[in-house]
Amino acid sequence: MNKVRRNKAAIIVFLLPAALLFLTIIIVPIFMSGYYSLLDWDGITKGTFVGFQNYIELVTSKSAGFPKTILNALLLAALSVFIQLPLSLMISLALARGIKGERVFTAVFFVPVLISTVVIGQLWLKMYNPQYGIVNSFLTMIGRKDWCRTWLGDKKTALISVFIPMLWQYVGYHMLLMYAGIKSISPDIREAACIDGAADGQISRYIIIPMIKPVIRMSVIFAVTGSLKAFDLIYVLTGGGPSHASEVPSTLMVSMIFGRGRYGLGSAIAEVIIFLCFFFAILIKHLIKTEEDL
C-alpha cells in the first residue's frame, strides 16, 4: 500500500476520471451560469453584456419578487431544522432501542423517500382536493366544515400546504441517517450506563446524541441546503402560485428562463442559490462543532 501511495503516477490515474467528471458536470456549469448571469439574454439570440444589472434587478425589482422567495425558502429551512429533524431524531432513538418490528418500522418510515416526488405530489393534490380530498372530508366529519378551504388555491394556506408534504417525505431520510449513527455506537456503552443507573432519557441526552453530533450536523446541512434548492414538489403542487404565494428561488428561476425568456436573470438566481447553499453549509459547520473540530 505504501508503495502505491508513493507512486504519484498511479494516484493521478486513479483520481483523474473522478476529477474530470466533477469538473465537467459541476465546476464548468457553475462558471458558465455565472457568465450567463452577466448577460441580458433570452437563451436564443445574441446576449448583451450588462454586468451585475441582473443581480441588482433581483434585489430591487418588486415584479420579480425574489426577496419573498428567499424568505419562503428560509421558512422551509427553519421548519425542516426545528420540526423535521427533531421528529427524525425521536423516531431513530425509539427504533434503535431494539423495539419489536424495528426493521419493519425502519423500512416503512423510509418508503416516502423511495417514491417519486411527482407521484407524491399527485397523491397530496388528491388529499388537498376541496371536493373529495381527505383533508376537507376529515374536517367535515369532526364538525369543522368552516375550516374547509381550497388549501393550495388560497394565498394564506398555499405555502404551509406545500411544505407539509416536503417535511413528511424526508423525515425517513434523516431518520435513517441518525439511526445508522446510533447503531454504530457500541452496545457496551449503553449497558455500562444502565448498570450505573442511567434512565433511557438520560442515556439519549448525555451519551447517544453527543456521540452522533457529526451525523446531526450533516442532517442540518442537508435540510437547510435542500430547502434552499427545493423545486420538484412545489412545482407539481402549485407551480409557485397562487400569486407567487408559494414561490421559492428554484421555481422563480424556471419561470424566468422558460416562461419569460430571461435567461440571464434566471442564471443570476441560480448563482445566488449556489452561493447560499455554500454559505449556509460553511456557517452550520462552524456553528455545530464536533470533537474532531476541537
HELIX and SHEET records of a PDB file:
HELIX    1   1 ASN A    2  ARG A    6  1                                   5    
HELIX    2   2 LYS A    8  PHE A   22  1                                  15    
HELIX    3   3 LEU A   23  ILE A   27  3                                   5    
HELIX    4   4 VAL A   28  TYR A   36  1                                   9    
HELIX    5   5 GLN A   53  THR A   60  1                                   8    
HELIX    6   6 PHE A   66  LEU A   79  1                                  14    
HELIX    7   7 SER A   80  GLN A   84  3                                   5    
HELIX    8   8 LEU A   85  ALA A   96  1                                  12    
HELIX    9   9 GLU A  102  LEU A  114  1                                  13    
HELIX   10  10 THR A  117  MET A  127  1                                  11    
HELIX   11  11 ILE A  134  MET A  141  1                                   8    
HELIX   12  12 LYS A  145  TRP A  147  5                                   3    
HELIX   13  13 ALA A  158  LYS A  183  1                                  26    
HELIX   14  14 PRO A  187  ILE A  195  1                                   9    
HELIX   15  15 ASP A  200  ILE A  203  1                                   4    
HELIX   16  16 SER A  204  ILE A  208  3                                   5    
HELIX   17  17 ILE A  209  MET A  211  1                                   3    
HELIX   18  18 LYS A  213  LEU A  228  1                                  16    
HELIX   19  19 ASP A  232  LEU A  237  1                                   6    
HELIX   20  20 PRO A  249  VAL A  254  1                                   6    
HELIX   21  21 SER A  255  GLY A  259  3                                   5    
HELIX   22  22 TYR A  263  LEU A  287  1                                  25    
HELIX   23  23 GLU A  291  ASP A  293  5                                   3    
SHEET    1   A 2 LEU A  39  ASP A  40  0                                        
SHEET    2   A 2 THR A  48  PHE A  49 -1                                        
END                                                                             
